[in-house]
Amino acid sequence: MQITGRLVDGYFVSRDNRFRVTVEVDGQPVWAHLPNSGRLGELLVPGRRAILVERAGEQRKTQYDLHLIEMESRWVSVDARLPNHLVEEALHAGTLSVLTGYPRVRREVPYGRSRLDFVLQGDDRPPCLVEVKSVTLVIDGLACFPDAVTARGRRHLQELAAALEEGYRAAVVFVVQRDDATGFRPHDESDPGFGRALREAARRGVEVYAYACRVEPGQIEITHPLPVHLEPC
């Protein structure tokens, strides 16, 4: 997936609020939109190299989006909007082998009390509901989600599990926006309730997948599946 817009190199200065950061560009501080509500404490460290994407628009409060943060000589994407696009691209290309065979893909599907990311439809099989989660945190080689309490994430898992009883297939896909993870686990340290909900959903038949990404300035793509570890730490 190519990222459109002019890339701007800089150095991270501070997180000003939930969705705005300050980055030093050519010796001057500029504001940038942070498209991620997670804590990101291990990434948003003053002095780290950052890549911004220039964005235009009369309704915007900032001229840039924060795109990448460099951590230990590798890039990490902090844009939580991208995994949905990456999964959609892979679905249409047929490169997610576990979710092939569905010629129709719809986004933003109302179900229960939620709006789930995708429904996949084919004439000879039950429809499949898919929820996608963005992952940036890696601890001891394992990608971890979430990095903060997410009641919304728990609700999505409950909706997926309920859909199984109505004849749907259901899956949750964790997209790890970096290339150094060797596996995935729920981050019970941040939200034990999410970990319990994920294990219960898997027990009831919700499929749990995780994928790593290749991340470069201006480009990101899903590369390979990761083992999923659901046993409690």
N, C-alpha and C positions, 0 to 999 in steps of 0.2 A: 504494500500500500504506500503510495507516494503522498507526502504531506505537501499540500499546496500553500504558497505564501513564501515570502522572503525570509530566510533564516538569519538570525542575528546572534552573534556570539557575545557572551557576557559572564559575569560572576554573581552568584546568588548572594544577596545581602540579608534579607529578612522576610518573614511571613507577616504581613500586616494585619490580615484578618483571614477569615475562612477561605475566601476566594481571590485574594490579591496578595502579590508578592512584590518586593523591590529587588531589582537586578541592576548591577553596575554594567553599563555599556559605554565603551570608550571613555571611561573615567567619570561618567555621569549616571546618577540614579534614575531609573525609569520604572514605572509601574507595569505589571503584567497580570493578566487574568490567570488564576490557578484553576484549571478544570478538574478538580479533585477535592472532595470533602474529607478525605482521610487525614490521619495525623501526619504521616510522611516524615516522622521525626528523624529517621536514619538517613533520609535523603536531603532534606532542606537544611543544610548546614552552611553557615556563612563561609564564603570563600570558594565554594565549589563552582566549577565551571558549569554554565547553563547555556542552553540553546533556546531562544525565543523564536516564535513565528509572528511576523508582522500581520496584523489584521486591521481591515478598514471597516467603518460602519458608524453612522451618526449616533446610534443608540449605545455604542460602547463607551465605557468609562476608562478603558485602557487601550493602548495602541497595539499591544502584543498579547499572545498566549504563551505561557511557559510550556515548552515542548519536552525537553530532556534535561536531566541532571547527570553529571558525570560522577561515578562512584567507583573508586579503586580501578581506574583506567577502563571502565566500561560505561556505556550509556544506559540509562533507565528512563523509560517513558513515564511521565506523570499524568498524562491526559487520560482520565477515566472514561472519556467518550469513545476512544478508539477501539476497544475490544469488540463492541457491537459491530462496528464497520468491518473489523478484521474477520469476525466469525461469519458475517454475511458474505463477504468476499470469498471465504473458504467454502461456504455452503454452495454458492453458485459455481465455484470451480470444481467442486467434488473432491476437495483435498482433505476433508474431515471424514475419514473412512467410516467412523462409527455413526455418522449422521447422513449417509448417502441414500439415494433412492427416493428422494422427495422432490418432485419437479416444481412444487409451488412453495414459496417461502414468503411469509407475511411477518411484518414487524409490528411491535407495539400492540399486542393483542390483549384486550381486557379479559380477565378471568378471575372469578371470585371477587375479592376486594383489591386485586392488584392489576397492574398492567405488565404482562410478561414480555420478554424481549422478542421472541419468535414463536410462530407455529409453523411446523413443516407438514405439508400435506401431499399424499400420494393416493392413487385410486385403489391400490391393493393392500393398504396397511392403515393402521390407526394413525390419527394425527399425533404429532410429537410436539409438546411444549418445551421450549428451551429458554433458560435464564442464563445470562452471561454476567460474570463478575470480573472486575479488574483487580489484578494483584501486582503490588510493587515490593512487598516486604519479603526478604529472604533471610532465614536464620539457620545457621549451621547447614547450609546447602538446601534447605527445604523452603519452598515458597509457602507463605502463610497468609491466610485471610480469615477474618478482617483484621485491620490494625486499630479499630475502634468499634465500640458497641454499635450494632446495626439491627434495630428492630425490623426495619424494612426487609433486610436480608433474611431474617428468620421467617417472616411472613411469606416471602416468595417460596421458601422451601416447603412450608406447610401447604401452600396452594398447589405446588407441583405434586406433593404426595396425595392430596385430595383428588387431583385430576386422574390419577391412576385408577381410582375406583369408578370413574366414569368412562373408562375405556381408552384413555389417552396413554401414549408413551410420554415420559417426562425425563428431562435431563438438565443438569446444571453444569456449565462450562466455565472453569477458572482460567483466564488468560493472563499469563505471567509476562509482564512487559519488560523482560530482561532475559539474558541468555545464560545466567549462571546457576539456575536452580536444577537440582537433580531429582526433585520430587515435590509433592504438595501435601500439606496437612492443614486442618483447621487451626486457627490461632486461638486456642482456648485461653491463653493468658489475657487476651484483650476482651473476648466475649465468649465465655463458656456456654452461654445459652445458644449461640450460633453453632458451636461444635456439637452440642446435644441435638439440635434440630437437624444438622446435616447427617449425623449418624442415624437418626430415626428415619429421615427421608430415604437414605440409602437402604436401610433395613426393609422399608416398605416397597422398594423397587425403583426409586428415582436413581437414574444413572449419574455418576459423578466422574467428570473428566477434567483434566488439566493439561495445558499446552504452554510451551515456552515460545519465546519470540526472538527473532534477530532484530536488533534495534540499532539504527544508524541515523545520523542527522538527516531529516527529511524523508526517512523510509523506515517502515516497520512491517514485519510479516510473521505469521505463525509458522513455526518450523517443525516441531515434533511434540508428541505426547509425553507427559510426565507421569510416573507412578503416583497413585493417590494413596495416602496413608491415613486411615480413619481411626486407628487405635488411639485412645487417649494418651497424652504425654505422661 
